[in-house]
Amino acid sequence: MRTLVSIDNVILFVSMIPIVAWSWSPRLGVASRHLSRQLASPCVSQARWVTAKGSRSRPSFRLYSTSSGDSEKKRVVFLGTPDVAATTLRTIYEDSIKEDSSYELVGVVTQPPKRRGRKKDKLEPSPVAVVAEELGVPAMWPVKANDKEFLDDLEKNVRPDLCITAAYGQYLPKRFLAAPTYGTVNIHPSLLPRWRGASPVQRSLEAGDQPLGVSVLFTVSKMDAGPIIAQKEEPVDENDTATSLLPHLFTIGTDCLIEAMPGLLSGEITMETAQVQDESAIVNVDMISSIEAELQVWEMSARACHDRLRGFSMWPGVFVYVQIGDEDSTGDPFKVKLIETRVLSETQDPTDLIALGPTKKDGLRLVCGDGSVLELVKVQPAGKKAMDAKSFVNGYPKKTIRWVKPEPKEDA
């Protein structure tokens, strides 16, 4: 059957398409994109990027929404930045456009674009901003979440009923938390109150936790301290890493959140009805430092080394210093990054020698200070590509390989 469309309907449809226009805000030294429901030609401001002193500066972008949307549906705003949050955003959007959905996604808040590339010459938006543009959801990226113009726009124009955060990366001020009618909720990849703060999955794996898990909670001024709406445990394999588990846990957390959405938007689930956290069980996350990347094998167990590799797989990784040749060798020690390891059940007398196991399938065996054995399956010498253990050994035929404890640095 052929479908006929009148030119009048086409004109009506085009007139309803939001048009993006750039405008210059000299007071803030930023450019803002505003959605307009009037049919107009996009225009780009030719103003220079300037600071208050008139010098050139990196621009900061924002996109403010004044759309009213469906008045019968609750208004939801999503906050997030990295890839895992972008996946969550997509899932929430797909749920919001279902015929029986009680809410609409009216806006996204993310971190400002960053300069990337080897020369830092490319200003790129966050993964969440990219997905928001793809989905046609208005996006805002204030430099700081306490920016007055951003908060004014949130209160007067966006008017959220509920805000959802997932790895947003900024502290939310009290004024922001007071804006949404039903509060702000957060997806946090740990079994709170254990591992409050940033990098909870990394620290959970480093500690050898079993199981791991994810929590959905109300956001309050104190970090990750709000009452818990939903929580789910997730058993993990001893070889699972932060790289694979982080997106998996956010997927589980997103499903838990969507399941709770009807109760949140009806007012059935509130700060008062959610589960208060047990303050006696709090474990705070220490910020990960690149200094921790060096495995102190002379005092760590094989299990501790393996678990730190699992936790630090995304950043900063783990490494040991290796020296080729005898103890009296004059060759300088160099870093070898550990890419894949296994913990063996056997024990040996402590030694600094690193050697291949007895069978062809074995990797390099590193004996830790307590006699436990860490098998190095895949490694990456400094300045080279990752390789299996046998390929690494083949590069140094008939030479001994030792782990080295670096000499302590003298104070300048």
C-alpha positions in Angstrom: 0.0 0.0 0.0 1.4 3.4 -1.0 1.5 6.1 1.7 0.8 9.7 0.7 2.2 12.6 2.6 1.0 16.2 2.1 3.4 19.0 1.8 1.6 20.8 4.6 2.5 17.9 7.0 6.1 18.0 5.9 6.3 21.7 6.6 4.7 21.2 10.0 7.1 18.4 10.9 10.2 20.5 9.9 9.0 23.5 11.9 9.0 21.4 15.0 12.6 20.2 14.7 14.9 21.9 17.4 17.5 24.1 15.8 20.9 24.4 17.5 22.5 27.9 17.5 25.7 29.2 19.0 25.8 32.3 21.2 28.6 34.0 23.0 28.6 34.7 26.7 31.4 37.3 27.4 30.7 37.3 31.1 31.7 33.7 31.5 34.1 33.5 28.7 32.3 30.5 27.2 30.1 29.6 24.3 26.6 28.3 24.8 24.4 26.3 22.4 20.7 26.9 22.9 17.9 24.8 21.6 15.3 26.9 19.8 11.9 25.7 18.6 11.7 28.5 16.0 12.7 27.7 12.4 16.0 29.5 11.9 19.3 29.1 10.3 22.1 27.9 12.6 24.8 30.5 13.1 28.2 30.3 14.6 29.6 33.1 16.7 33.0 34.5 15.5 33.9 35.7 18.9 37.4 34.7 20.2 37.8 32.5 23.2 38.9 34.8 26.0 39.3 34.8 29.8 38.3 37.7 32.1 41.8 39.2 31.4 41.3 39.0 27.6 43.9 36.2 27.0 43.1 33.2 24.9 41.7 30.2 26.7 40.4 26.7 26.1 36.6 27.0 25.5 34.0 25.4 27.7 30.8 24.3 26.1 27.2 24.0 27.3 23.9 23.1 25.8 20.8 24.3 27.7 17.4 22.8 27.2 14.2 24.8 27.3 12.0 22.1 25.9 8.8 21.2 27.8 8.4 17.6 26.6 5.4 15.4 27.6 3.8 17.2 30.6 2.3 13.9 31.7 5.6 12.2 32.1 8.2 12.7 34.9 11.3 14.6 33.8 14.6 12.8 34.3 18.1 14.1 33.9 21.2 11.9 33.6 24.7 12.7 34.7 27.7 10.7 33.6 31.0 10.9 31.7 32.9 7.7 30.6 32.0 4.8 28.4 30.3 2.8 31.1 28.1 5.8 31.8 27.3 6.1 28.1 26.1 2.6 28.0 23.8 3.3 31.0 22.5 6.4 29.3 21.6 4.5 26.2 19.7 1.8 28.3 17.8 4.4 30.3 16.9 6.3 27.1 15.6 3.0 25.5 13.4 2.4 28.6 12.1 6.0 28.6 10.8 5.7 25.0 8.7 2.6 25.7 5.0 3.1 25.2 4.2 2.5 28.9 7.1 4.5 30.3 6.2 7.0 33.1 9.2 9.3 32.4 11.1 11.1 29.7 14.8 11.8 29.5 14.9 15.6 29.2 18.6 16.3 29.6 22.2 15.1 30.1 25.0 16.6 32.2 28.6 15.5 31.6 32.2 16.7 31.9 33.4 19.3 29.5 35.3 18.2 26.3 39.0 17.4 26.8 42.0 17.8 24.6 43.1 14.4 23.4 45.5 12.9 20.9 49.3 12.8 21.0 49.6 16.5 20.6 46.6 17.4 22.7 45.3 19.3 19.7 41.9 17.7 19.5 39.0 18.9 21.7 36.8 15.9 22.1 33.5 15.5 24.0 33.0 12.8 26.6 31.5 9.4 25.6 28.2 10.4 27.3 28.1 13.7 25.3 28.6 11.7 22.1 25.7 9.3 22.9 23.5 12.2 24.0 23.9 13.9 20.6 23.3 10.6 18.9 20.0 10.1 20.8 19.0 13.7 20.4 18.9 14.4 24.1 19.9 18.0 25.1 23.3 18.0 26.9 25.0 20.4 29.4 28.7 20.3 30.3 29.5 22.9 33.0 33.1 23.2 34.1 31.9 22.9 37.7 28.5 21.6 38.9 28.2 24.6 41.2 28.2 27.0 38.3 25.4 29.5 38.9 24.3 29.8 35.3 24.1 26.0 35.0 22.1 25.7 38.3 19.8 28.6 37.2 19.1 26.8 34.0 18.5 23.5 35.8 16.0 25.0 38.1 14.1 27.3 35.7 14.2 25.5 32.4 15.1 21.8 32.9 13.0 21.3 36.1 13.9 17.7 36.8 11.7 15.3 38.8 14.6 12.9 39.2 18.4 13.0 38.5 20.5 9.9 37.9 24.2 9.8 38.2 26.7 7.1 37.0 30.4 7.9 37.1 29.8 11.7 36.6 33.1 12.7 38.2 32.1 15.9 40.0 30.8 16.7 43.5 27.2 17.8 43.5 26.4 20.9 45.6 23.4 21.1 47.9 21.6 23.4 45.5 21.8 20.8 42.8 20.5 18.0 45.1 17.6 20.2 46.1 16.5 20.7 42.5 14.8 17.4 41.6 11.5 16.6 43.1 12.3 13.0 43.9 16.0 13.4 44.6 19.1 12.2 42.9 20.1 8.6 42.7 23.5 7.0 41.9 24.7 3.7 40.5 27.8 2.7 42.6 29.7 -0.5 41.7 30.4 -1.8 45.2 28.4 -3.4 48.0 28.1 -0.3 50.1 29.0 0.7 52.7 32.2 -1.2 51.7 34.3 0.9 49.3 32.9 4.4 49.4 34.5 6.7 46.9 36.2 6.5 43.5 37.6 3.3 42.0 35.6 0.8 44.2 35.9 -2.0 41.7 39.6 -1.7 41.5 40.0 -1.8 45.3 37.5 -4.6 45.6 39.5 -6.8 43.3 42.8 -5.8 44.9 41.4 -6.9 48.3 40.3 -10.2 46.8 36.6 -9.6 47.6 34.1 -12.4 46.8 31.5 -11.5 45.8 31.6 -8.0 44.3 28.4 -6.1 43.7 26.6 -2.9 42.9 24.4 -0.5 44.8 21.7 2.0 43.8 21.4 4.7 46.4 20.1 8.2 47.0 22.8 10.9 46.7 23.5 13.1 49.7 26.2 15.6 50.5 28.5 13.0 52.1 30.1 10.8 49.4 28.2 7.5 48.8 26.5 7.8 52.2 22.9 7.9 51.1 20.3 5.2 51.9 20.3 2.2 49.6 17.5 1.6 47.1 18.7 -1.6 45.6 21.8 -3.8 45.9 22.9 -6.9 44.1 25.9 -9.3 44.6 27.8 -10.7 41.7 30.2 -13.7 42.0 33.5 -13.2 40.2 36.1 -15.5 38.8 39.6 -15.2 40.1 40.8 -14.0 36.7 38.2 -11.3 36.2 39.7 -7.8 36.0 38.4 -4.3 36.5 38.4 -3.9 32.7 35.7 -6.5 32.2 33.9 -6.2 35.6 33.3 -2.4 35.6 31.0 -2.3 32.6 29.3 -5.5 33.7 28.5 -4.1 37.2 27.2 -0.9 35.7 24.9 -3.0 33.5 23.5 -4.8 36.5 23.1 -1.5 38.4 21.3 0.1 35.5 18.8 -2.8 35.4 18.3 -2.5 39.2 17.6 1.2 38.8 15.1 0.8 36.0 13.3 -1.8 38.1 13.0 0.8 40.9 12.0 3.7 38.6 8.2 3.3 39.1 8.6 3.4 42.9 11.0 6.3 42.7 8.7 8.4 40.4 5.5 7.6 42.4 7.1 8.7 45.7 6.9 5.1 47.1 10.6 4.8 47.4 12.1 7.8 49.3 15.0 8.7 51.5 12.9 7.6 54.5 11.9 4.2 53.1 15.3 3.2 51.6 17.8 1.2 53.6 20.1 3.2 55.8 23.7 2.2 55.5 25.5 0.5 58.4 28.0 3.1 59.5 30.1 0.5 61.4 30.9 -1.4 58.2 32.3 1.6 56.2 35.4 1.0 54.1 36.6 4.1 52.2 38.4 3.9 48.9 42.0 5.3 48.9 42.9 7.1 45.7 45.0 4.9 43.4 48.5 6.1 42.9 50.9 5.2 40.1 53.5 4.4 42.9 51.4 1.3 43.7 52.0 -0.1 40.2 55.4 -1.6 41.3 54.9 -5.0 42.8 57.0 -5.5 45.9 57.4 -9.2 45.4 59.9 -9.5 48.2 57.2 -8.8 50.7 53.9 -9.5 48.8 52.3 -12.9 48.2 51.5 -14.3 44.8 47.8 -13.9 45.5 48.3 -10.2 46.5 50.3 -9.6 43.3 47.7 -11.3 41.1 44.8 -9.4 42.7 46.5 -6.1 42.3 47.0 -6.8 38.6 43.3 -7.6 38.4 42.3 -4.4 40.1 44.8 -2.1 38.3 44.2 -3.6 34.8 42.7 -0.3 33.5 45.3 2.0 35.2 48.1 2.1 36.2 48.8 -1.6 35.6 51.5 -3.4 37.5 55.2 -4.1 36.9 58.4 -5.5 38.3 62.0 -4.5 37.7 64.0 -7.2 35.9 67.7 -7.7 35.3 69.3 -9.9 32.7 72.4 -11.8 33.6 74.2 -12.9 36.8 74.0 -11.1 40.1 77.2 -9.2 39.2 75.8 -8.1 35.8 76.3 -4.5 34.9 73.1 -4.3 32.9 70.6 -1.8 34.1 67.3 -3.2 35.5 64.3 -2.4 33.4 60.5 -2.4 33.9 58.4 -5.4 32.8 54.7 -4.9 32.9 52.7 -7.9 33.9 49.7 -8.4 31.6 48.4 -11.8 32.6 49.3 -13.9 35.7 48.2 -17.0 37.5 48.6 -18.1 41.1 50.1 -21.6 41.4 49.3 -24.0 44.3 52.9 -25.0 44.8 55.5 -23.2 46.9 59.3 -22.9 46.5 62.2 -21.7 48.5 62.4 -17.9 48.0 64.6 -16.8 45.1 65.0 -13.9 42.8 65.4 -16.1 39.7 62.5 -16.0 37.2 62.4 -19.1 34.9 60.1 -21.0 32.7 58.1 -23.9 34.1 58.9 -27.6 33.3 56.3 -28.0 30.5 55.9 -26.2 27.2 52.6 -24.7 28.3 54.1 -23.1 31.5 54.9 -19.5 31.8 57.6 -17.8 33.8 57.6 -18.6 37.5 58.3 -15.8 39.9 58.8 -16.8 43.5 57.5 -14.2 46.0 59.1 -13.5 49.4 56.8 -15.9 51.2 57.6 -18.8 48.8 54.3 -18.6 46.9 54.6 -18.8 43.1 53.2 -16.3 40.6 53.1 -17.5 37.0 53.7 -14.8 34.4 51.7 -15.7 31.4 52.0 -12.5 29.3 54.4 -9.6 29.9 55.4 -6.4 28.2 59.0 -5.1 28.5 59.4 -1.4 28.6 59.2 0.1 25.1 57.9 -3.2 23.5 54.7 -4.9 22.7 53.0 -7.4 25.0 54.2 -11.0 24.5 53.9 -14.5 26.0 56.4 -15.6 28.5 58.3 -17.9 26.2 58.8 -15.2 23.6 60.2 -12.9 26.3 62.7 -15.6 27.4 63.7 -16.3 23.8 64.9 -12.7 23.5 67.6 -13.5 26.1 69.0 -17.0 25.2 71.1 -18.7 27.8 70.9 -15.8 30.2 69.4 -15.7 33.6 66.4 -13.4 34.4 66.0 -12.0 37.9 63.6 -9.7 39.6 65.3 -6.7 41.3 64.5 -4.8 44.4 65.3 -1.1 43.5 67.7 0.8 45.6 66.0 3.4 47.7 66.3 6.9 46.2 68.5 9.3 48.1 67.0 12.7 49.1 68.2 15.5 46.9 
